[in-house]
Amino acid sequence: GKTIVVTGASSGIGADTARLLRSHGAKVIGMDRNDPLLTLDGFVKADLSQQSAIDAAVRQLPAQIDGLCTVAGVPGTSPADLVGRVNYLGTRHLCELLVERMPQGGSIVNVSSILGYFYRDRLDTHKSLAAVQGFEAGLAWLARNPVPQKGCYEYFKEALIVWSTLRSSEFFMKRGVRMNCVAPGPVFTPILGEFVAQLGEERVAADAHRITRPGLADEIAPAIAFLCSDDARWISGVNLAADGGFAATYL
Ligand code: NAI
């Protein structure tokens, strides 16, 4: 079976992704700041907001990794610096480290968000940030181009989509490793309460109403598992919405 690393495996979408991948026969190694609630084949406790912690965590992983699903994320109620570190710089750094351990046919899936879907308004900015390589250099760029607290979640999810799209072609051409994103709409997980705090109860209720209800974590996990699998071997560089048609209601 394949060895797949899942970040954020200790809650919500990451936990369901880990469970589903295991049911498909993969060996799943979780990575999270909190201990896992379910049985995994391996687990590395790590604070994915710190480059040194990510580097140390990667040193504990097997030499070959077939898949990486980066699901860990923090909501926009967290300080913008932390949102940038976990949702973007740390995620990106982990991808760069693990792609080195992947054989041809390896696959990376990054969990973005429907809130990052509208990146085109700031495409040039996101491209500039994507061109800055490395965690520390990324922090330095962000110090020169500070991201306001309000909207920081959207900003870094947009940035993740743009980086993933741009970088995917290099990963695919040079190494035969695919990289894609999955963009969930509102989903019932512990984070949803934070979105209420971030966006207001009315907005979240109105958003859920557009699609009749928020989604469930086990309605997102299959999209992640599919893009991670060999069935998706000719799919790279996409941002797949798993949102109950949420994005479609905005056209
Ligand atoms: P969750 O809060 O249930 O799970 C997030 C996981 O990430 C937790 O296990 C947490 O411990 C881990 N994590 C956070 N910061 C970390 C750090 N510094 N180091 C290590 N682990 C860390 O949330 P959920 O809903 O499962 O979110 C998963 C992903 O889906 C996130 O990237 C989130 O932004 C994204 N998302 C969620 C939506 C929702 O409505 N629930 C909507 C769109 C995107």
Residues whose N, C-alpha, C, O or C-beta is under 5 A from the ligand:
A	BS01	NAI	G8 A9 S10 S11 G12 I13 G14 M31 D32 R33 N34 A46 D47 L48 S49 V71 A72 G73 V74 V86 V111 S112 S113 I114 P184 G185 P186 V187 T189 P190 I191 L192
